[in-house]
Amino acid sequence: MNRYPLWKYLVIVVALLIGAIYTLPNFFGEAPAVQISAGKATVKIEPSLQDRAQDILQSAQIAHKGVIYERMGNNGTIKIRFSSPDDQIRGKDALQKSLNPNADDPSYIVALNLISNTPAWLSSMGAMPMYLGLDLRGGVHFLLQVDMRGALQKKIESLATDARSQLREKNIRHNGIERQNDQILIRFGTQEEAGNARNLLNKQLADLEFNIEKSADGFRLVGKFRDAAIKEVQENAVKQNITTLHNRVNELGVAEPVIQQQGADRIIVQLPGVQDTARAKDIIGRTATLESRLADPVKTYLLSGEAPPPGTDVFRMGDGRQVVFKKSVIFSGDRITSASAGFDSNQRPAVSITLDSAGGRVMQEITRDNIGKPMGMILFEKGRGEVLTVATIQSEFGAKFQITGQPSTESANDLALLLRAGSLAAPMEIIEERTIGPSLGADNISKGFNSVIYGFIAIAIFMIAYYMLFGVFSVIALAVNLFLLVAILSLLQATLTLPGIAAMALALGMAIDSNVLINERIREELRAGASPQAAIATGFEKAWATILDSNITTLIAGIALLAFGSGPVRGFAVVHSLGILTSMFSAVFFARGIVNLWYGRQKKLQSVSIGQIWRPTE
């Protein structure tokens, strides 16, 4: 009656074994480390840099506990583990000085970090500790304000270029186009020309509404943003900035960064575990813009010490060569809709680029008039431009074209990644900055886990005192529930926050409630005169429906918090919902397995240790 088949015990053993493997990494802690990542989009972090870093530390007589190379997208990062914070800081200073001789133009980011001490054999099985949130691990919190006016200005500049191209294509003459705040002003000599232009531009540029006004020198067409267009531009600006920030934060190697929108024009950035706040601000504040320009066809490359032609700009390539470019921009990164690496007709590495319709029209006009002349791509970071590639225009092309001349397939992939990454759609300003030190985070962890432990001990004392041996079974099941909850959070690589620890404490109370229902149901059966074996079987079976109903209703509330909440609320909801699922396994399936193992083989069972059973008097 009260016996489990072998397969059910095997399920319990496998669950406990998996739980042990994925819970263990949380007990090894973290070690101070220094992380080396690319300071420029064009810099590659190769495994060979590990040897260079070790040589630098050896020359400075700084001991370390290992160097790790990790691949991140199309680039990599190097992490060096140290035994103490003092060695960590000394190592960072030595690496910073050697890797970046020019402090004003660093090629590498050398930042303080923390990495897990999990043994390699556990890591090879995918067992890693839970991520800790900002309130537990320490780190930095930024609140960024997006300049919506800047986004509109950037959009109006793009639309002014589109308007000029449209009018030129339809041979509609005008006396000049200018931008005035968030408007486009186009001057015409006659009302007929202004009317033709209005009909064309209202059709082609749907974001603007054009109207004719009388002016001192004739007529002018005034283009103003439609209300829906303003809202769309602002929403897209925030979304694009969030995407770009994700790309930037990846360079810091932050585990589970939080980058999310707050309100209409603000972005929250939380970087748990980041110790170097200055470096984090530098990364967050970086903006990259891409431009395509025509190179000087006569003097494309400058010799050392040679003066550039007047009316040109000079930018360096990665190999140090200086390239002369014209000042006018053909298109910028916001015109690129897609970029992918591939091969040209001669099976040489190439990058295929697709522009939007406006960018395609401009490109077609430029290439038609400049066949055989050089054109280049320039990446601007921190006000400095670096030439990514210079290629010769072979024929007229429009929105779709290829850039050839890449030395390898890997470099073509890197260029495609840079082109897809785009740039900030609008400037941003840090309006709030908050740093949480590791000591405060450790204090939060200590207080949070103490509350869970004290709550567990209090529950255990009550259950054992009130339900005797069945109370012991319930406490073991409760411990397994907590054990499996931590294992699942680690397996899912979820982020544990202070509200998450509160949800753990709540999960203990809700999990033991299921055991209380089962124990009281068994008592009722014994009170009604049922045999101990029958009471155990009936108690577990009849309590199951009540346990299932109560847990489903609570799970619905947890899912609602998960769906509509954000930040700490979601952290609470994740742990809360997982705790309900693990409690149903431990309180019913696992607890009955223990009871069956203890009492199931006793055929002539006379009594069970479940505390005082009050029988009604006759």
Secondary structure, DSSP 8 states (H G I E B T S, - for coil): -----HHHHHHHHHHHHHHHHHHGGGGS-EEEEEEEEESSTT----TTHHHHHHHHHHHTT---S-EEEEEETTEEEEEEE-SSHHHHHHHHHHHHHHH-SSTTS-SEEEEEEEEE---HHHHTTT----EE-HHHH-EEEEEEEE-HHHHHHHHHHHHHHHHHHHHHHTT---S-EEEETTEEEEEESSHHHHHHHHHHHHHH-TTEEEEEEEETTEEEEEEEE-HHHHHHHHHHHHHHHHHHHHHHHGGGT-SS-EEEEETTTEEEEEEET---HHHHHHHHH--EEEEEEEE-SS--EE-TT----TTEEEEEETTS-EEEEEEEEEEEGGGEEEEEEEE-TTS-EEEEEEE-HHHHHHHHHHHHH-TTSEEEEEEEETTEEEEEEEEE--S---SEEEE---SSHHHHHHHHHHHHH---SS-EEEEEEEEE-HHHHHHHHHHHHHHHHHHHHHHHHHHHHHHHHHHHHHHHHHHHHHHHHHHHHHHTT-EE-HHHHHHHHHHHHHHHHHHHHHHHHHHHHHHTT--HHHHHHHHHHHHHHHHHHHHHHHHHHHHHHHHH--THHHHHHHHHHHHHHHHHIIIIIIHHHHHHHHHTT-TT------S-------
